[in-house]
Every structure is written in C-alpha cells, then in structure tokens.
Amino acid sequence: MKLVCPIAGVGKRLQPFTYSKPKAFLKIAGNRLIDHILIKLKRTFPKNTEIAFIVGYKKRQITEYITEHFSDYFNLEFIEQKPLGYLADTPFFSGLGDAILLAKNFVNNDDCFIFLSDRLPMEDYSSIVLTYHQGECDGVINIKKVDNPKFYGVTVIDDNAKIKRIVEKPEEFISDYAVSGAYLFGKKIVNRLFELLDEQSKVELENGKEHLFTPIIEQLINEGIMIKGNIMQNEILDFGRPETLLEGNRYLLSETKIKDPLFESKFQTGNILDSKIVPPVFIGKNVSIKNSVIGPNVSIGDDLSIEKCILSESVIGDGVFLRKIISSNSIIGDYSILEDLIKKNITIGDSSYITTSKIKSF
C-alpha cells in the first residue's frame, strides 16, 4: 500500500500563522501537527512503508523537517505541485484534486491511502485499513458525525455504511457524517480514480476556483463503485481553523500522558517560580514561568519566558516573551513579544510585537 499526503496548500484559514510556516507545523501539546499524524501512522503501517508528500508552499521547510525526523522509518518521496500564480507573494494552487493526481506514478496501480495534514484521529488509522480488508468494498473513507457539516465534505450512507452520496460543503443539511481526512482506494479502482482526476485537471478554472477531490469520489460512486464509510468512534481533531485548533488542543492535552502533570521538577529547579499550574498543561523545554497562573488547557512551546500572566485555553509558540498578559482562547505565534495586555481571543502570527514599554528583546 502506498501512502499519499497532499501538503502543498497555504492554509489561508490559519493565517497569520501560516505566513511563516505550513499549517501542519503548528505545535500542539509538544509536537507539530505533522508529528502527531506520522506517529499514529507508524502504529498502523510497517517500517519502510512508502509515503509521497505533495509539497508546494514552504516545500523546503517541509522536506527538510520530515526527512530529518521520519526517514528512519518511512521511505519518503516529495513531489512538487507548481502554483498557478502568486497573490502578494503568496502562491495559490489548483486544488486538492490536482495535488493527488501528481501521485499517479508513485502509486503505480497499488492500493492508495491518502491522508490530510490538518485532521488528526484520536485513534490510529488501523480501523480504516481493517474496514477495507473486511468490508468487501473498493474503497473506504473515514467519516465522523460533526456539529457543523457545512464546513466539510459530507456523506450520505445507508444502514451498512455504504456511501450513497458525497457533497462538498453543502449549503443545505443532507447529513452530519463528514469526511474526516483519510481515504483508502483499492488497486482495482486507482486507475479509474486517476483517469477522472486527469480529466478534471484539463478543465479550465475560473477565478478563485479549484479542482476538488470530492466530485471525483462522487463520480466513482455514480459509476457503481462500492465505497464504504469507516465511522470513527473517537474524536477527529480538525486543525484547519483557529477555533477548531483550540478544540484540538484541549483533546490532545486531555489524552497526553505527562509523568509530572504539576511540573514539580520545574518548581524545584526554579524554572517555575511563585506560580500555579492548573492541569492539563504542556510546558516545553527551557521555559521560565514567574508569578503566573497557567491553565487549564494551555500548550506552551520551547525557549520562552512568562512573567505575571494569567493564561488559559491557549496555544503559545516557541521563543515567546509574555509579561503582564491576562488572556484565554488565544493562539500566539513563535518568537512573539507581548506585554501589558488584558484580552481574550488573541490571534497573532509569528514574530509579532505588542508592548507599551521600551522592551525590545529578552
């Protein structure tokens, strides 16, 4: 089985964080999102499994990081998706359908497992593989009930979980079973899959439009190809939007096993001083916290300083300096400096600077 990860897109819904890094590089509960995903894939697929990453935006950053951290387990290949053009120095691409099409020669008539870089199942990926091998079907898609189906590709299934319809972001309610970031297509149908993707790629795009993947799956279903839904029992974390990123942070922190949840060792070393930690909290390496209340549900990166702050329900990046901040439901990018601020729902990208004093660095 060949694995394919389309990771070329800019991640507009997560700007300003994605101005400086791919969305899959956001760090939650001590790991980048792509780390969480690939660690789960290691639990499902054997060593030397082949993965092709379809790269584009920040391709060098992605290629170097994944090669450094995962080439000892997976056989990696990187395929570039060229941008259609640029808008204010930011590339834009022709869509998920065209990204997957680039993996045609890599898949080479084998079973094809496609996973997205902004969805993380709290269980591993083994259930979709098991459903495929036991389900007498041509393909399987992970699906999960969601509260806001209008944001997703949505499936209509029968009593046996066979997918009868699939619609991208329907305006009217048809189902609450959303596509959840993983697809498996058997070798019997991959040629037809890529034929349809190739036909679609030749259709001229109007401004702002993309070649999507959902209509291709819909066409396969209309041709009588049997695709089942693998109904996920545990949560699927969606990191595609700031509000869902914070929800994902809460789930990951609740599942993360920390040997020292109150960080007593950091109190003993003086890295945490005159402060209170309200679990669950993740604190990275080389972190100084003084006269602060942290938690619950706060992910803190590496190499940062926090003084006289009250923080909850937030994600704090690497290399940050915070002083006299009271905030919740906030996402603060790497290497940012904030001082003297009382505000909920702060959303700022990397290397931001908000202060009322003359401090310039730390």
N, C-alpha and C positions, 0 to 999 in steps of 0.2 A: 504494500500500500504506500502511495506517495502522498506527502503532506504539502499543502499549499497555504501560504499566509499572505494575503494582499495587505500591504502596509505602506502603500505609496502616498496616500492622501494627506492633506494638510491638517485636517481636524479643525475645521473652521468653528465648530460649536464650542471648542475648548480654547479658542483664542481669548486672552493673550498668552496663555501658557505655551501654546504650540508655535509661537513666533520663533522660539529658540530651540525647540526640541520636538520630536514626534510625540503624538498623544500617548503612544504605548510606553513612553519613557517617564511618565509621571510616576512618582514614587509614593506608594501607599503601604503602610504597615511594614516599612523597612525594605521593600523590594519594588523595583519598577514593575509596571503592569505586565510588560512582556516577560519578566522573570516569573511572575506568578503563573502565567499561562504555560510557559515552557516547562516549568517544574511539574505541573499537572500532566503535561503531555509525556514527560519522562515516566510517569507512573502507568501510562496506558500503552505506550509503544516501545518496542525493544531498542537496545543500543544499535547505532548505525542506521536507524530509520532516516530516510531522505526527506528533507524539507526544502522547499523553494520559497523564498521570500520575494514578493514582487515589490520592489523598492522604487522610490521616486523622490519625494520631499525628504530632505535630510538623509539621503541614501548613504553617505559616508559614515555618519554617526551610527546609523542602524547596523551597517555591515561590520564595522569595526567592533562594536559592542557585542553583537550576537556571536561573532566569530571568536572573540576572546573568552566568552563565558559559556558557550554551549557547543563548540566544535569538538570537544572531547566526547560528547555523547551522540550528537546528531551529525549526519552527513549534510552539509549546508550548501545551498546554491542560491545565488542572488541574481534576479532578473530585473532589469530596469524598465519601468514604464515611463516613456517620454511625456512631458507635459504638452498640452495643447497650446499653451501660451502662458503669459505672466500678467498679473494684475498687481501693480505697485510692488514689484519684485517678488511676489508670492505666486508660485506656479499653480495652475489648475489643470486637472486631468479629465480624461474622457469617461471615467466611471469604473465601478467595481466589475462590471461585465467584461470590459476590455482588459482589466488587470488580470482576471482569471484566465482569459484567453491566452495570455502570454505564457502560461504554464503548460500549453498543449504538448510541446515536445518533451518537456520534463516528465509529464505524467505517462506519456507513451503507452497508452492502452492498458494501464494498470488501474486498480482501484484508486480513487482520488478522495482524500479527506481535506476539506477546506475549513480553516478556522479564521475568525476575525480577531483583530488585535485590541478591540475595545469591549469585548464581552468575556467575562470570566465565570465559569460554572463553579459553584462551591464544591460540588462533587467533581470527580475527574471525568475524562472523556470516554471511559470504558463502556458506559451504557449505550452510547450511540453505535459503537462497534458491535456490541452484543446484539442490539436490536437488528442491525443489518444481517448478521450471520444467522439469526434465528427467525427473522421476520418474513422470509420468502418474498423479498421485495428487491427492486432495482436500486433504490437509494433511500437514505434516511436524513431527516433534518431535525436538529434539536429544537423543541418548542417548549414554551412555558407560558402559563397564564400571567398576564400583566394588567396593571391598573389603567394604563394609558396606551391602548393599542394603536392609536393614531400616529404614534411616533415610530412604528415598526412595520416590517413586513408581517402580514397576518395570515394565518392558515385556517381553513375550514376543514375539519376532519370528521370521519364517520365513527361508528362505535368501535371499530378495530384500529383506530388511529391512522387510517389511510387518509392522505391529504387529497381532498377533492378540489380545493381552490387555494390559491395563494395570491395575495394582493399587497402591493407596496403602499404603506401609509394610507389606508382607506379613510376617506372623509366621513363616511357613514359606518356605523358599527356593523360588522359582519361576524366577528369572533374576537375573543380575547386571548387566543393562543398565538403568541408572537414568535417569529423566528428568532432563535437565540444564539446566533454566532457560530454554528458549526453545521457542516453539510458533509454527507458521505455519498459518493456516486460509484456504483459498481462498474467493473471494467466492461460489462456488456453495453452500457449506455454512455460511456465517456466520449466515444467518438461522436455520437449524436449531440451530446452536450456542447462539444467544441465546434461542431458544424453550425449550431444555432448561434453560438457566441460570435463566430466568424461572420455569419450573415448580418447579425446586428451591428457589428463593428463597421460595416460598409454603409450604414445608414447615416446620412449627414446630420450632424447635431445642430439644433437651433441654440441660440444664445442661452447659456445657463443650464442647458440640459446635459444629461449624462446617459451613457449606455449602462443600464441597470442589470442586475442579476436575476431579480425576482421574475420579470416577464419571461425569461428563458426557462426557468423552472415551471412556470405556468404553462408554457407551450409543451414541455415534456409531459406534463400531466394530461394536457388535452390530447396528446398523441397516444394516450393509453399506458404510459409508463408508470409503474407502481412505485410511488414514493410514500414512505410512512413517516409519521411524526414520532419522534422519541420524546415523550413527555417527561420533562425534568421534574423531579420531586423536590430537590433543593433549590435554593435561590440561584439565579443567574445575575451576576453583577454587570451593570451597564455603565461603562466609563466614558460614554460618548458626549455627555453634557455635564456642566458643573454640578447641578443638583443631584444627578444620579451618581456622580463621582463621590459626593459626600455620603450618600446612602451606601455605596460600595465600601467606603472607608469604615463605616460602622460595622458592617457584616464581617469584613476581614479582621478587624480588631477583636470582634467577639469570638472569632474562630482561631486567632493566633495564640499559640501556647507560649507564654513568656515565663521563664523559670523564676524571675524575680519581678512579679507584677507591680509591686510597690516601689521598686528600684531602690531597695535599702542599701545595696552596694554602692550606688552613686551618692547616696546621702553620706555614707561612711567615708568616701574619698573626697567629699566636698564639692563634687560636680553639681550636686543639688543641695542648696543651702536655704534654710528658712522658708521652705516651700511645701505645698501639699499636692500630691498626685492622686487623682480620682480615676481608678481604672474603669474601662480599659484604655490604656495609653501605650503608644510605642515611642521609645526615645532612642535615637540613633547614636552613633559614635561621636566622641569629642563634643559633648553638649554641656553647656553651663546654664543652670537654671537657678535664679536667686529671687527670693521674696515674691514668689508667684504661686498661683493655683492653676494646675493643668489638668484638664479632663472634665467629664469623660469624653471618650471617642476623639482623641487627638493623635494624629500621626506626626512625629517630629523627625526631620531628616538628620544629616550629619553636619558636624563642624558649625555649630551655631550657638548664639548667646541669647538668653531670655531673662529680662530683669523687670520686676514689678509688673507682671502681666497676669491677667485672668483670661484663660483660653479654654474653650470647649467646642466640641463638634467641628473640628477643623483639621486641615492638612497643611503642614508647614514644610517647605522645601529645605534643601541643603544650603549651608552658608548664610543663614538669615540672622539678622540682628533685630530684636524686638525689645523695646523699653516703654513701659507705661502704656500697654495696649490692653484694652478690655474688648473681647470680641468672641463671637460664636458663629458657626456656619460659614467659615471663611476658608479660602484657599490662597495661600501666599507662596509665590514662586521663589525659585532658588536665588540666592545672593541679593535678597531684598533687605532694605533698611526701613523700619517703621518706628516712629516714636510719638508719644503723646496723642493717642487716638482711642476714642470710645465709639465703636461702630460694629454692628452686625453685618454679616454677608459681605465681607471684604473679598474681592476677587481681583488679584493683581498678578501680573506675569513676572518673569524672571528679571532680576536686576532693577527692580523698582525702588524708588526713594521718596518716602513721605516722612517728613520730620519738621518740627518747629524750632529745633535748636541748630547749632553750628556743627554738629557731629557729621563727619564725612565717611568714616570707616571704623572698623573695630579690629 
